[in-house]
Amino acid sequence: MTTPDAGAAVLLRGGSVVGPDGLHRADVLVDGGRVTAVDTGLHAPDHASTIDCGGRVVLAGAVDAHAHAGSRVFDEDVQLALLRQGVTTIVTGQDGVGPAPGDGTWADRYFAAIDGPHPRYRGDGIAGLLATYDGTTPINVATLVPAGTVRHEVVGDEDRPATAEETAAMRALVRRGLADGALGLASGLDYVPGLYADTAELAALCREVTAADGIYVSHVRGGYEANLREGLDEVAAIVRASGVRAHVSHLHAPVDTALGALDDLAAHGVALTFDAYPYSRGCTILSMLLLPAALARPGTDDLARAVADADGRARVRAAVLERVTARPDLGPGWADQVTLSHVPSPAHHDLQGRTLTEAAALRRTEPVELAIDLLVAAALQVTAIMRVPHPRSPADLAPLVRHPGHTAGSDGIHVGTHPHPRASGTVARYLGDFVRAGLLTWPEAQRHLSTTAVEHLRLGDRGTVRAGAVADLAVVDPERVAARSTYDDPTATAAGTDDVLVAGVPVLRHGELTGATPGTGIRRGGAPAPRGVAPA
């Protein structure tokens, strides 16, 4: 299949674009990587190719504001999972863990079951990481400086405050990452070693972010759901101490609780943005859910040593049960609510997709015993999907999704055979279950799926369909668009988005990859990539 060069013109003819009041008919002409005209009756230049968009909508490419595909975006199956939803840019470095700074081995080990190992990063910090995406993938990739990785590089995984000298060294790493083009700083305050960083340490790092007009993105401390306010209050304290702009990762909680907390903080001078996915269930590494932090250190055999004798195993078992039953999002029925997602040990592949209760019955043991065995066998690299006690429908979630601070973030994991369906369905579900049902208008959809994230994260001149903007575009059939991934079939790709352009180059045509790789590592503020790379 031949594909246009980066400088070739493309006319998207006969479709609709989003205006302030809804959809209106317009052609879109793209040339030199940017939109050059949006109007009716446009004529294609002699050198242009044409895409018939009749009956479809030309949208700004979606931004997945919380993605775990930075190491997997070179894989064609992952590219299809994203592009068939209309995603043209992903934001990585999430939850405080990422390859840079450092050589990447710690992140590859700790988040192997979430991010997977990065196949191309060889060091050189954020600059080296962003360079791995320049002209090598059909999707743009931006990154945050991961605060957990920074702490690991300087302090290690110890449970103690950083010294003044260590704090200064961490600030220097953050400062360099921002200078290299990172969007800001990301923390994961339920993960080791991020959970050991106190509010003062995080505020100190965020002063570097403020100076660079970056953003602080946080997986907040203490869990979500009923505990949400505790974590948001800490973010607010960091904002007040540092002046940083702040964004909350994968916000999930009872909608009234979340809206009440956000509105109250805004009334007191702290306006937060946040990303969310339109699913009730979450997904993370099983060790974070079940184990005390002292036994969840990546790259150690702490857990294996702790359960090596009967007395030690009894102590760990008691600690796990105390921890999970005390969680408001799990409780006494925890084993029925936790489904094994990725279990890398070959002897246990058959347990993927089963609840811990079901899996334990199959192995003729108790759920807590099986969970410990699986974590030991896989060196902690097990992921699990958690079902919340009270599922939320699109209608339930709509007031949160319409909040002006909301952006779409899948928190999608593309590792293993039974991931959460959000990785392949988040954006398509917003377009199908929310827009088609009248819960979001088309202008709201484009704003929440693209424009707001572009503005707050400083992703450059994209996020709307207008003359002069970078031509990251998705062509959506409003009647067909739908998420097809389910908890039983989690990797099914979405329907209804069959044509996608990145930097003006068709990367998805008739639902298939074209083989073009115009994506780039987006530097904060849309700063230009190295010479010869597609525009940011």
N, C-alpha and C positions, 0 to 999 in steps of 0.2 A: 504494500500500500504506500502511495506517495503522500507526503504531507507538506503543507506550505512551509517555506522558510520563515524565520523570525520576522523578517521585514516584509513578508507578503501581505497583501490586503485580503480581507474577508468581509463579505457583505452578509449580514444576518437579515434575511428578507421576510417580511410578512408576519412578524410576530408582534407582541405587545411588550411594553416596558412599564415600569412602575413610576407613576407620578404622585403628587401630593394627595390626590383624591382617589387613587386606585390605578387600574390598568388603562393604558391608551395605546392605540395602534402606532407603531413606529418601526422603521428599519434602523439597523445599527451598522455603521461602517467602521471597520477596524483597519488600521494601517500602522506599521512601524511599532507594533506592540501596544498601541493605545487606541482608544475610541476616538475617531475623528469627526463623526457626525451621528446625530440621532434625530431622525425626521422621517416623514412619509415620502415615498416615491424616490428614494435615493437610487442613484445609478452606480453600478459596480465599475470601477476602473478596469481597463483591459487586462491587467495582470491579476485581478482579484478572483478568488473562488467564492462560491455562493452557498449558503446554508439556508434551506427552506425552513422557516420557523412558523409557518402558518398554523394557527391554533395553539401556539405555545408562547411562553413568557420568557423574555430574556432578562435574567436577574444578574446582579453583581454576584460573583463567586462567593460561596459561603466560607466563613472563617470558623474553624473548629478551635475555639479559644482555650480548650483544655484537652490536649491530645497526648497519647502515648505511642505515637507511630513514628517518632523521630529516627529510631533504629530500623524500622520495618518498611519505611516508605519506598525503599528500593525494590520491594517485592511487588510483582504485578498484581497479585491477589489483593494486597492492601491498597494499591493504587486504584483498582476497580471499586473496592469497598468505599473509598472516599469519593472518587469522581462520580460514581453513579448516584451519589447524593447531591452533587454540585459543589463539593468542598474543593476549593482551590488553594487554601492556605491553612496550615496547622501551626499551633503554638505549643512548643515542647519545653523540656526542663522542669516539668511540673512536679509538685509535691516535694520539692526540695532535693530531688535526685536527678542527676544527668551526667553524661560523660565528662563534660568540661566544667571546671578546670581539672587538672590532673590527667592521668593517662587513660582513664575510662574503665579500668579494671574493677574498681569498687562498685560503680554504678551497674556495670554489666553483671556483677555477681548478686548485688542486693535486689535489683529490679529485673532480674532475668526473666521472671514470670510475668512481668508487667510491660516492660519496654523491650526486652530482648537485647542481646549484645549488639553494639553498633559495629557494622562490618567494615567501615571506612575510616573511622576516627582514629588518629594516631598521635593525639596530643595537640599542643599549641593552642590550648584554651578555646574560648568561644570563637575566636577568629578561625582556628583550624576546624572546629565543628561546623560553622556556617559554610565554610568552603566546600565541605563534602556534599552540599546540596546544589552547588552552583552548576547548572547545566547537566545534572545527572538524574533528575527526576521530573515527572510532569507536574509536581505539586510544590508550591512554595512552603518553606519551613522557616519559622522564626523560633527563637529560644529565649528563655529566661535564665539568669544565673541561679543555679540551684543551691540554696543556702545550706542544705544538709551536706552536699558534696563539699562545699567550701569549709564547713566545720570539720568534716572528716579529714580534709587535707591539712588543716592546721592543728586541730585539737585531738583528732581521732574519734573514737566512739565512746569516750569516757563520759560518765554521768557526773559532770562538775561544771561550774561556771568557767567561762574563758577568762584568762588573765588579760590585763591591759595590753600586753605585748601581743597576745594571740588575737585579741579583738582588732588591733591595728593591722595585723597580718591578714585577717579575714576581710577587713575593709579594703585593703589593697587589692585582693583578688576580685572583690565585687567591682571595684573601680575599673580594673583592667577589663573585666567582662563587659561592662557597660561601654567602655571605649571601643571595644571590638564589635559592638552592635547589638548586644543583648537588649531585650525590651525592658528588663527590670530584674527584680529578685523574686524567687519563688521559695516559699517555705512549706514543709510538711511536718506539722507539729504533733502528729501521732506516730511518726516514724523515727527510728534511730539513725543518726544522732540528733535530728531536728528537735525532738521533744526535750532535749537537754538544754536547748537555748532558751534563756529567759527573755522577758519582754525588753529589758534594757539592752541586751545584746542585739536583738532584732532591730530595735530602734536605731542603734548605732550603725548597723549595716544599711538601714533604710535612709540614713542621711546622705550616703553616697548616691542612692537612687534618686532622692529629691534633687540633688545637685545636677543630675543628668536629665531631669524631667522624665524619668522612667516610672515604672509602676511596681507596687508591691503586691504579689499574688500569694494568697495563703490557703492551704489546707489547714483549717483552724484547729486549735487545740481542743482535746476533750470530746471528740466526736461531734455529731450533728444532731438531727432530730430534736428531741426535747432539750438537749444540752447546747443548742446552737448559740444562745445568747452569751454564754460564757466565752466562747471562742470569738464572737464578734466584738465583745467588749475589749478583749486583748488587742484585736486589730485596731479598734478605735484609739486605744492608749498609744499604740505605735504611731498612728497617724498624728496624734496630738504632740507626741514627743519629737517627731522627725519632719512633719510637714509633707509626708509622702502621699501620693495618690494610691488608693488601695482597692483591691479586687478580691473577692472571695471565691475560692474554687468549689466546684460541684456542690452548690448549695442545695441541700435537701433537708426538709423539715416540714411539719404541718404548715400549710400555707399561711394561715392566720398568724402563727408564731413568727414565721420568717418575715412577713410583711410588717408586722408590728415592730419587730426589732429594727428592721431597716429604716422604717419611717421615724422611729424614735431617735435613732442615731443621727439621721439627717436633720431632724429638728434641733439637735444639739451640735450641729456643725460638722458632722462626719458623714458625707454622702459616699456610700460604697457601691461599686458595681459588682456584678457576680455572674458566673456562668452556671448553667443547669442543663440537665438532660431530661427529656420527657418520659422517664421511667421511674417507677417506685423503688426498684431494687438497686442496691449498690454492688460494688465488686472491688476487692482488694486482696492483698496477700494474707493468707490465713494466719501467719505468725503474728501480724499486727492485731488481728482480732482476738486471738486466744492467749498469747503468751505475755507474761510480764516482760517489760523492756529488757531486763537483765539477761533473759534467755533468747532474745530476738535480735541479737547483734549479728549483722551479716558477715559471712565468711568465717564463722567460728563453729566449733562443735560443742558450744556451751550446753545446748539442749541435750545432745547425746550423752554428755558426761553427767548431766543432772539426773537422767533417768536410767543410769547404768545399773543401779541396784534397786531393790524393792522399796526401801525407805525413800530414796530420792524420787522414784516414780510416783509414789503416793503423795509426796509434797507437791510435785508439779501438777499432778491430777487435781489436787485440791485448789491450787492456785488458778488453774484454768477454769474450773467450775465456778469459783468465786468471781472471777473476772467476767465471764460471759453472762452469768445469771444477773449480775449487777448492771449490765448495759441496758439502758431503756429501749434500744433498738433490737435487742435479742431476748434476754430474760430466760425464764425456766424452760421455754420451748425452743431454745437456741438451736438444737441439732436438727429440728424440722425446718428451720428457717435458713440454714446454711447449705448451699449446694456447691459441691466440688466442681470447679471450673477447669483448672489446669493442674494435672498431677503428672509430672514428668517421669516418674518411676515407671518403667515398662510393665512391671508386675501389677501396677495399680491403674493402668489406663482405663480399665473397664468401669472404674468408679466415677469417671468424669460425667457430669450431668446428673448425678444422683445426690440427694440430700445426705447429710452425714448419718441421719437415722437409717435411711435405706442402705447406704454403703456399709454401715456397721452390721446391719442384719445379714447382708450378703457375706461378710467376713466372720460372722458369728462372734461378735465382740461388742463392746459398748462404744458409743460415739466418741467419748473423750479419749478412750484408749486408741481408737483408730486414728483420730486426729494427731495424737502425739506420734504414733508410728509413721504416719505419712510425712509429717514435718521432719522427722529424723531421717527417713529414707531419701527425702528429696533435698536435704540440706536447706530446709525452710522454703524451698521454691514451689509453693502451692498457692494457687489463687482460689477464691471462693466468692460466690454470689450470695448476697444477703437479702432475704425478703423482709420488708418492714411489716409490722403488725397490721397496718391499715393501708391497703393499696390506694393510689390516687389516680383518678381518671384524667384524661385531657381537660375535661370541664373543671375538675378540682384544681388542676395546675394552672389553668389559664390566667387567673389574676396575678400569679407570680411571674409568669412568662411575659405578661404585658407591662410589668414594672419597667420604668425607663432605664434602670441599671442592668437589665438582663441581657446577656448574650448567650448564644448556643455554645455549649462545650460538651463533647460526647464522653469525656473521660474514657475513651474507647481503648480497649486492650486487644491487640491483634496477635497474641501469643497463644498457642494451644488450639485444640480442636473443638473446645466448647466454651468460647468466650461469652461475655455479656453481649446481647444483641445490639446494645447501644452503639458499638463500634461501626456497625454497618447500617444503622437505621436512624440515628438521632435527627439529622437535618431533614431526611425524607419524612420522618414522622411529624416533625413540625409542619412541613408543607402539606402533608396529607391529612393527618388527624386534627390539626389546628386550623389551617387556612381553609381547607375545603369544608370543614364543619362550621366555619364562621366564627371561630374563637380568636383568630387573628386575621387582620386584613392583609392584602398584599404589601402595602407600604410598611405596615408593622413587621411583616415577615422579613422584608429586605433589611430593615433597620436592625432587627434583633439577630438575624443570621449573618450580617455582614457589616453594615455601616457603624454600629455602635462599637464593635470590637476594633475596627480599623481606627476609629477616632481615639478610643481610650488607650489602645496598645501602641499607637503611633506606627501603623503598618504601611504608611505611605499613601500615595495618591490612587486609592482604589476604594471599593465599597459602595459605589453607586454607578449607574449606567449613564454617563454624561461625557460630552466631548472633553478630551484631555486626560481622562482617567486611564490608568493601566487597564488593559482589556483582559481582566480575569472575569470570565462570564460563564454562566450556566443557562442552558435552554431547557425549560421545564414544561412538561405537559400537565396543565392543572387538573385534568380529569384522571390521569393515570398515576401521578406521582404518589408513591406509597413506600413505606418500609416493609420489606418482606421478611426481615430477620425476626426470629422468635426465640424464646428460651429453649425450644426443642430443636430449632434449626437456626442457630445464631449467626451463621456466616452467609446466609442468603443475601445477595446484593439487592439494593433498592431498585424500584421501577420508576420510569417516568422522566428521568434525566438522561438523555442519550447523546447530547452534544455539549462539550465543555471546552472553553478556550482558556489558556493561561498565557499571559503576556501576548495576546493576540494570536497564539498558535493553537490550532485544534489538537487537543490531547485525548479527547474522547469523541468518537464519531460513530453514529448509529449504535451506541452502547458498547463499542469496543475501543481498546487502546490504539492510538495511532502509532505509538513508538516514539513520538516527539518528547523531548525532555527540556522544555524551556523554564522549568521551575528554578528557583534560586533560594539561597539563604537570605531571608529578609533581614536587613540591618535596621535598627531602631530609627524611626522617622523617615523610613524609605531611602536612607542613604544609599548611594550607588554601590552595586556589587563590583568586584574586580572587573577590569576591562575585558570585554568579550562575553560577559555573562548577561542573561536576560535582565531587563530593567526591574528594579524593586518597586 
